Amino acid sequence: MAEKEEVKLLGIWASPFSRRIEMALKLKGIAYDYVEESLDNKSPLLLALNPIHKKVPVLVHNGKAILESHVVLEYIDETWKHNPILPQDPYDRSKARFFAKLVDEQIFNAGFVSMTKAEQQGREDLAEQTRELITYLEKELVGKDFLGGKSVGFLDLVAGSMIPFCLERGWEGMGLQVITDDKFPEYKRWVKNLEKVESVTDCIPPKEKHIEHMNFMVGRFRSS
Amino acid sequence: MAQNDTVKLIGSWSSPFALRARVALHLKSVKYEYLDEPDVLKSKSELLLKSNPIHKKVPVLIHGDVSICESLNIVQYVDEAWTSDPSILPSLPYDRAIARFWSLYVDDKIFASLDAVAGAKDDGERMAAAGKLMECLAILEDVFQKSSKGLGFFGGENIGFLDIACGTILGPVSVIEAFSGVKFLREETTPGLIQWAEKFRAHEAVKPYMPTVEEFVAFAKKKFNVE
């Protein structure tokens, strides 16, 4: 008799890091219990499972905790091998990992800070830095439906949860035009493709509430 | 990429990150041409700028006509592209997740706290940064005890991904210890790491490429213009 799988995800509704895990679980058809955490009031469970970083997402699988979103995505892919999210070829895998880090480090930092600058010039400078970085993804998308090729993959989940379904909401809230149609046609096409994938759209934060939340986070950052 | 395509590694003698790539390539017995960037912070070669245009950093692995950047990425690539033994990453998904998690911790927290100690502007800052570094190493000691299960390496009996990730802090730690006169790896607080460090340095895949403590200290003295 197969052992009953116990899969639990601790996440935050507005976090791109936990949303991408929901997308992966959905893509693989894995049933899981979801625990909504709060930024300001972290549960004893979260603090016990992730004492080092105290952050979401945390995936608990049969009692074992897996932390850090990229690590969780790879764990999911290696444990449930159907509908693979990482490419097969070692070089393609290394590219996916490389760009995923670029998204979560450089693009996220520049993108978020671009919203928090008090002066318009500061915001524009960082927006331009962010555009330069997103150009690398634009180039990767030429001739492809998704960053993962024909279907949604690891990098689509990372970049999708972060850029169109998080940073863009923040920019909209700030009235910042960052990713324009004329300079980013491949990116725009990619987002339209993502919007046709149920496992993605079912797992994105509701737009208006998200914009409000991003405005709140920017305000909090500015006053800290 | 065919296994027989040419392999080149752009690295730098003193770079802990380049060391990771060299250890991985040695473990897999990969023949490669090593290209040293002698003064990588000040002057970068055409090839480096071409093969890592985004970050312009070492190490870069060039395999046939593709380049792979970022040291931990390179180690995973080497493990996946050359499938012969030994395996660098553990075989079970959970063990792989643990190894990956802690290697990210080394890069995010430990290197940051090493930089904070080295870059501290006054005694107060230095003490605070040193305290943080001690905390990080205590955590790493705990990880070692759990991961090694009484054997010599983070990977157990054999050197593995987490050993390669962690081994690279040894050079910078030894430099800080030499300059500050403070021991950060100590018998009383990090007994496991002390023994592991010796084994790691002596390993045949590490020894040819890792500068000795004396060489590191001499290099740092020259770099920071200190006597």
Interface residues (C-beta under 8 A of the other chain):
Chain A: I52 H61 K64 I66 L67 E68 H70 V71 V72 E74 Y75 E78 T79 D89 P90 Y91 R93 S94 R97 F98 K101 L102 Y136
Chain B: M1 I54 H63 V66 I68 C69 E70 N73 I74 Q76 Y77 E80 A81 P93 Y94 R96 A97 R100 F101 L104 Y105 I139
